[in-house]
Amino acid sequence: MALTRNVSADGKVVTIKINGRFDFSVHQEFREAYDLGRGKASDFVLDFANTEYIDSAACGMLLVFRDAVGGNSANIGIVNANHEIVKTLTMLQFHKMFKIA
Amino acid sequence: MNAPPAIKAATRLADVAPTEMLMAQSQPLKILVVDDEAVFRTLLQNLLEKMGLQVVAVGSGAEAVASFMHEQPDMVLMDVMMPGVDGYQATEYIRDLSGDSFIPIIFITAMSDENELAQCVMRGGNDFLTKPINPAVLQAKIEAFSQLRRLYKAVKSQRDELAQHNHWLKREYEIAEGVFAKVMHSSGLNSPNIKYMLSPQAIFNGDLLLAAYRPSGELHLMLGDFTGHGLSAAIGTIPVADIFNGMTAKGFPIPEIVAEINQKLQRILPRGLFLAAALMELDAKNHKLSAWVGGVPDILIYGAEHKALAGRFTSTNFPLGIMETDQLDCHVESMEVRPGDRIFLYTDGVPEARNSDHALFSQARLEQCFNDGYEPSVLYERILWELDQFRGTHEQSDDVTLIEVTVDPSANNPQAPSNALAPRPPSEWSASFEFSAESLRGYDPLPMMMQVLLETQRLHQHKQRIYMVLAELFLNALEHGLLKLDSSLKERTGGFGEYYQEKERRLAQLGVGRIKVRLRHAVNGSGGRLTIRVEDTGPGFDFQQRLEQLEKNQALHGRGITMIRSVCESLDYSGAGNAAEAVYPWRFGDGSE
């Protein structure tokens, strides 16, 4: 399983954990993960603790994800990302669109 | 030969009804029966025909091979022991003839020794039946092979279809690649001061490299990296290359090109697809490097003097095609560079190259190359070498894009546009422009004026020279007339950078002042005469003294005046020195640049 999904007890916080490489191959799974029960969720957390690498296609998927869950009003946090991933996201200025912790 | 009673029970013949499966096919299976014993042959033929099958029966191995060719049966029942060409040999021939289609061959034999039966399969048979034949077993085997044969056919046709698709796809890629290559063809990349490594599959990796010169001689270079791979990544390169090449040739500065590309991509790209890019302008004559970086790794500058990293441009902007253009910061950063300095651009394929242990080459390793004191002329090769050493045999460097630009004031456009149209017949016309301080603050009107000039008289073959004259006069009026900048600033070390910083500072604060430009064209024999007059509301300058200095070759500045004079028949100043008028003559046939 490249991806696991966790919902808080009140259904408000959806945590998606991506394992291994985050690239186009997890596209379908990733979409299902945030589409599922989207109505109730107000916050999304992407846990990159086990994510080795993110490619540009996955960065594109992040933008689609952000649009799907509210665009500018979306509340998305990225946690536990490794140094290289943070660098990539910062290079793309994604720290201005996602809360990177 | 010596066959025991062939068919176990003739009565059972009647029991054998055509089965659905064997009949389901549009055409009944055609079975080739090979046996040298006429009785057995006939019995078998009757049996098979009762099953609804079409039968061709022959009495020898040689006949079997011949009728295999003519009849093209779907399956063969083959006696082993026959005089002349025996069953094994006939099978061998038939296998050769049937190529890659699947023709089941079942041996009919009186042998019962296990080793001999195994031999049947070793010699190319798919199965065997021992005499006497049990009709039910025979039918079951034929059904099983018929099914297998259908399966084989389906797989084969799918394989062929796939191969065909693959072939088409490859062809389409080749065509697309040809189109892309033409669009991407940037004559600027042939400059002797540019070295680059671009994967042959770059276009389908979404990588984009463009270089072109502005009419005023500055080099524009763009490195881009589209999200994803394949055609979807490549498709955006066409509009981007068109905008970049077109606007650069018309003299537009980087910020306007960035805005235009973003605008276009924002409109055409689906969400999730974007272009990480760096665009730079190198004005080598004025030691000025400007860049806009959005989403690609740092541009690194190697200083020739100290043989060390001399500066960098870091991504501070969103990649193109994500944000609305009014939310995108299109401004460039600038720094001073010196002749001989090296500018390096690369995609993330360089720092993210991996070795067999899956370790990254990393930005740190890349930058280490800049701190080892290499001669500037070898650094590019050194980086590629380090990269190769690091990767070892792990991967080919086919997703590495690396560019080196040398700051060389003498480098210029290696190839003039050969498809420039001839000028229109000379006519009388004029156009005037007046720019207030407000419009000058946020807008560079040179490309627009050039456009008018080029469109009206179609003087494309004279573009570079006319641009130079217009730009010199206009920038003099702006920088010295209105902004009162002192050229002597440029002579100090680091002065170029300071000069341009000061220019930007003063321009931002410019409150009053105007520049008037008047273009006047007149017929002159078989050609024309273009008069460019630029007037500013500044205090002017002592042009008499400047001109005298130039005569005596004493002036430290005013190279612009010399340059204008080299292509114009006259250059005159009037008023307090705040009005300049240059006359550029042209004739048909001259001026190919």
Boltz contact constraints between the chains, C-beta under 6 A:
constraints:
  - contact:
      token1: [A, 56]
      token2: [B, 227]
      max_distance: 6.0
  - contact:
      token1: [A, 57]
      token2: [B, 227]
      max_distance: 6.0
  - contact:
      token1: [A, 57]
      token2: [B, 228]
      max_distance: 6.0
  - contact:
      token1: [A, 60]
      token2: [B, 227]
      max_distance: 6.0
  - contact:
      token1: [A, 60]
      token2: [B, 272]
      max_distance: 6.0
  - contact:
      token1: [A, 60]
      token2: [B, 273]
      max_distance: 6.0
  - contact:
      token1: [A, 61]
      token2: [B, 272]
      max_distance: 6.0
  - contact:
      token1: [A, 63]
      token2: [B, 271]
      max_distance: 6.0
  - contact:
      token1: [A, 63]
      token2: [B, 272]
      max_distance: 6.0
  - contact:
      token1: [A, 64]
      token2: [B, 271]
      max_distance: 6.0
  - contact:
      token1: [A, 64]
      token2: [B, 272]
      max_distance: 6.0
  - contact:
      token1: [A, 67]
      token2: [B, 271]
      max_distance: 6.0
  - contact:
      token1: [A, 91]
      token2: [B, 295]
      max_distance: 6.0
  - contact:
      token1: [A, 91]
      token2: [B, 315]
      max_distance: 6.0
  - contact:
      token1: [A, 92]
      token2: [B, 295]
      max_distance: 6.0
  - contact:
      token1: [A, 92]
      token2: [B, 319]
      max_distance: 6.0
  - contact:
      token1: [A, 93]
      token2: [B, 318]
      max_distance: 6.0
